[in-house]
Amino acid sequence: MQRLGEKIFNWASILEEKTREQAVRASQMPFIFPHLALMPDAHLGKGATVGSVIPTDRAIIPAAVGVDIGCGMIAVRTQWSEDQIRAQGDLSVLRIAIEREIPLSAGGYNTEARTVEPVVAERLTVLETKAEKAGFDPTSYTGKWKRQLGSLGSGNHFIEVTADETGTVWLFLHSGSRGVGNLIAQKHIKVARAQMEKWHIILPDLDLAYLVQDTDEFWSYINQMRWAQDFALANREEMMHRLMLCVADFMGEPVQDLELINCHHNFTQQENHYGKNLWISRKGAIQADEGRPGLIPGSMGTASYVVTGKGNKLSLNSSPHGAGRNFSRTAARKKFSIDDLRVAMKGIEYRDTDAFIDEIPAAYKDIDQVMADAADLVEVQHTLHQILNVKGD
């Protein structure tokens, strides 16, 4: 860890200059207290750095939460070993079953019929009740929001069957609040910008536009953002439910969920730090209170980690959320080929397509270096390696 100026503590041993400059701009906002924390996977983001923890006093920056509100991870430890999974037969059968059961890609949604299935309908009823209490109708953003529950999306979102250092199989997936969460975020970023114009506030970056606590605009965002976080949690739970059914069918017996962890890495909530109640926005960071379980994924062909937090005060009880990109998607497509991807994914069952070239492990930071940088933030409980990977185009 090193200190960058008066109001930044940095855990990233590799930090691009543009990322550092972006973090400095955010740290200079007048309501930042006590300091901004940069995680080991920090990289350039929209307004606020991905892989940063941004504490704000009586204000909130919607872009500091991000557009995929509530994005995060869920994992289940099963009763099986890797040998048992592999001995069961052709893993492509399991992969295809998962791809059929869980809608993939940005425009991949459930059918209308799926929304009335008992488990799905129950989750949707809970979300409808929460939206009513929050004072808004999600349908005002998109009429498809119900069909988005239980869908993966694309980009770095994934579903995996993995095994830890003992050979125990874990089911592991990464997704967020889908299209409805993105639309909620985009709307309130625009509202924040309009507030800046209304009050003639000049910003170093338009995406640092903020909302002031106790205004209607502030609480409208907070209430809808909290709902989107709930949607993201439920979305991961529903996908995990479907994944467990697929694996149970493949293995011929129900999955025993011996341990379950579900955590956000794009979210904000009120916490008390340094004697103040603050809004802690973690944009690409997980909460890492002492003893709190968490999940830190690598890329689609490298290790992921089950961790517990160390409650590091300077980090505002936070840790990294993953490897963080080293190459943009465009740069990765120029630099790497489908043959490079095949080499990186050797021994892992996945859909062999050039659509995933920009997700090649080499497009990301070295997860081992990220975890070494995070040594005083989390304790590693399990190291996972992939057996099977599912992604959306």
N, C-alpha and C positions, 0 to 999 in steps of 0.2 A: 504494500500500500504506500502511496505517496500523496503529498498534498500539492494541488495545483491552484495556486493563488489562495485567497482568503476563504473562499466558500465552496471548494471542491476537494473531496477525498477520492482518490482514484486507485482501483485495484487492477486495472488493465495494464499488463506489461507491454502489450502492443496496442498503440493508440494512434490512429491517423491524425494528422494536423487539423483537417477539416472537422473531424469529430471533436477534438479538443476545443476548437474555436466555437463550435455549436454549444457545447456544454458550458463554456465560459459565458456565452450570451444568456443562456437560461439562468445560470447562477446569479446573474446581476439583476434579475427582476427584484423589485423592492420587497416583495412578500416572501422570498425564499428564506426559510429559517429551519435549522441553523446553518445547513450546508447541503449541497448536492452530492450524492454518492454515485460514482461511476463504477459499474461492475466489470469484471474481467472480459466480458463479451461485448463491450460497448462499441457501437458503430453508428454511422450517420443515420438519422431518422427525419421524420417530418416535424420541424419545429424543435422538438426535444429529442435528445439522443436515445436510440434504442439501447437498452442495457443501462438505464439510469434510474435513480431513485430521487424524486423531486418533492421535498417537503414544502408545503405552502401554508401560510398563516392567513386565514380568512379570505382566501381566493382560490380559484382552481383554473388550471390551463387545460382545456379539453384535449388538445393535441398531445399533452404530456401523459395522458392515459392511452391515447392511440385510437386508431379507427377500428381495430378488432377488439372491442371491449370484452374483457373476460377471457381472452385467449389463454389457454393453459393446457395442462396435462392431466391424464388419469391413468392409473396403473392398478392391476390386480395380480397378486401372487397366487398361483394355482398349485394343485397337488402333483403336477406331472414334472418329469425331467425332460431335458432336451432329447435324450435317447429315445424316450417313449414317444414323443411327438414325431420324431423322424422315422421311427420304426412303424408308425401307423400307416404310412403310405406316401403317395405322391403329394408333396406340399402344394403343388399348383392347384389341386382340387380344393384345398382349404382357401387358398388365396382367391380363387374365382368365386367361391361361395361368399366370402366376405365382400368382394366387389359387387356381387349381386344383391346382397342384403343391405348394404350401407351406400346411399347415394354419394357419388364422388364428384369432384370438380366444382368450379364456381357456380355453374347453373344446375347442379344436380340436386333435385329435391324429391321428396316422397310423393307418392300418388295421394289423391284426396282420401282414398280408402284407408290408407295407412294411418291417417290421423285419428280414426275412430277405434283402432285396436286398443284394448283395455289399458295397457301400460302407457302407451303414447297419450291416449285421451286423458288419463289421470294427470300426467305431467303438464299437459296443455291447460287443463282446468286450473291447476295451481298457478301457472303463469298468467292466465287471464285474470285471476283474482288479484295477484300481485300488481298487474298493470292497472287494474281499476283503483287499487289503493294508491298507486303512484300518480294517478290522475291523468292517464293518457290511454289511447287505443293504439296498440302496435300496428293495427291494420292501416292506420293513417300513414305509416311508412311503407308498408308493403302488404298486400293481401296474401302473399305467399309465406308469411312468417311461420305459420303452423306447419307447413310442409317442409320447412327448413330444419325442424327439430329432428335430430338423428342423422344429419348429413355432415360430410367431412369438409368440403371445400377443396382448395388446391394449394399451390405454393408449397410452403414448408410443413403443411399439415399432413399427418400420416397416421396409419394404423400399423402396429407391429406385434408380432409374436417374438419374444426375446427370452434369453436365458441368463441367469446371473452366474457368479463365480462358482457356485456349488452345482450348477447345471439345472437349477430350478427354473421353471418356465413362468414368465410374467407376460400378461397382456398389457399393451402400452399404446396410448394414442394421444394425439395433439390436435386440438381445434378450439374454436371460440364461439362467438355469438352470430356468426354467419352474416348474411346480407342485412338482416334487420339491425344488428348491432352496428354495422358499418354506416348505415343510413342515419341512425341516431347520432353517432359520433360526428358525421359530416354536417348534420344540421346544426349542432351546438357549437362546432368550430366556427360556422358562419355567423351564428348569433353572437359569439364572443367578438368576432371581428367587427360586427355592427356596433357593439357596445364601445369598442375602442374609437370608432369613427364618431359616435354620438358624443363622447366625452373628449374628443380631440387628443387622444393619447397616442403618441408616436412610439412605435415598437422597433427594436432592432431586427425583428423577424415577425411577419404577420401571423405566423403559426404559433407565436407565443401569446396570442390574444387570450385574455382571461375573463372570468366572471367573478364578480365580487359577492362574498357571502352576504346572505340576508336579502338579496334581490330576488325577484321572481325568476329571472333568467337562471340564476345560480341553482336554485332548488329544483327548477324544472330539469336542468341537466343532471343533477345529483340523483333525483328520483328515477329518471329514465335510464341513466347509466347503471344504477343498482339493479334495475330490472334486467338490463342486458347482461350483467354479470350472472344473475340467476339463470337467465336463458342459457348462457355458456356452460354453466355447471350441469344443467339438465340435459343439454345437448350431448355433453361428454358421457353422462350417465346412460342416456338412451343408446348411444353408439356402443358403449361397453356392454350393455345388455345384449345387443344384437351380436356383437363379437363373441361373447360368451356362448350364445346359442350355436353359432357357427362352429366354434371349437368343440363344444359338447357333442355336436352331431358328428364331427370328424373323429373324435376320440371314443364315441360310444358310451359316454357317461357325463353327468352334469359337472360343470366347473365348480370346484370349491373355492370361493373367494376368501383365501386365508388372510389376506391383507389388502386394503384398498386405500389409495391416496388420490385425492382430486384437488388440484391447486391451480389458481390463476397465476399468470405472469404479465398481464396487461390490466391493471385495475387501480382504483383508488379507494381509500377508506380512512376514517378518522382514527388516529392513534396518538398516544401521549409520549412525547420525546422531549427531553431537556426541559421538563416542567411545563410544556405547553400542549394543548390539544391541537394537532395539526392534521392537514390533509396530506397523506402520504401516497403519492402517485408512483406506482412501480410500472415503468414502461420497459418490458423485457427484463423483469426481475421478479423473484419470488420472495415471499415473506419467510424469514429465517430466524424466528424467535428461538430461544434455546430449547432444543428437543423437538421442535416442530418438524414433522416429515415433509419432504419436498421431492420434486422430480426435475432433473436437469437432462434434457435430451442432447445427444450429439446430432450428427447428420445421418442420412439414410444408410450409411455403411460403416458407421463408427460407434463407439461406446456411448451408452446413456447411463445415468446415475440415479440411484435412490439415496437420498441424503437426509440428514437431520441438521437443523440450524444450530448455530453457536451463539446466537443473540449478540452479535457484534454491534456495539453501540454506535460506533462511527459510521457503520454501513446502514444505520437506521433499521437494524435487524433484517437485512436483505442479503440476497445472493444472486448470482447469474441465472439466466433462464435457459441457456443453451450455448451453442458454439458461436453464434453471431457470424454474419456473412463477411467473407474476405474479398469476394468478387461480386459485383452486381450480376443480375441475371443475364444481361446483355453481354457483359465481359466474359462470364462463364461459358456462354454459348460460343463465343469466338475462340476461347482458349482450349476448351475440351471437346472430345468427340464421344460418340456412342461407344466406341471401343474402350476409351478411358473409363467410362461408366461401368462397362461390363467387367473390367478388371477390378474396379473398386467394390463391386457387388458380388464378387466370386463367393460361392457357398451360401448366398442368401437368396431365397425365393422372392422374386419381384416381377413386375410386368416389364418386359424388355422393350422399351420404346425410347426414341430420342426426345420425347416430351420431357424427360426427367434430367436432361443434360445439365440444366441450370441448377439442379439440386444435388449434383455430384459432391461427394464429401470434400473434395479439394476446393470447392467454392466457399467453404466455411473455414473459420479459424480452427486451429488444432484444439480439439476438446480437451486433450490432456494438459495443454498449457493453460487453458481456461480454468480447469479444476485445480491445477497447481497454484494459480493466482488466487483461487478462492479458498485456500487452505484455512484461513482464519475466519471464514464465513460459515462454512458447513463441514460436517463430517460425513464421509462417504460410508454408507451402509452396504450398498450392493452396486456392482458394476455389471451392466447388462450388455449383451451383444445380440444382434439381430439374427433371427432364424428366417423370418418372413416379413416383407414390407409391402404395404399397400398405400398408394398415393393417388390423388386426382390430377388430371392433366392441367 
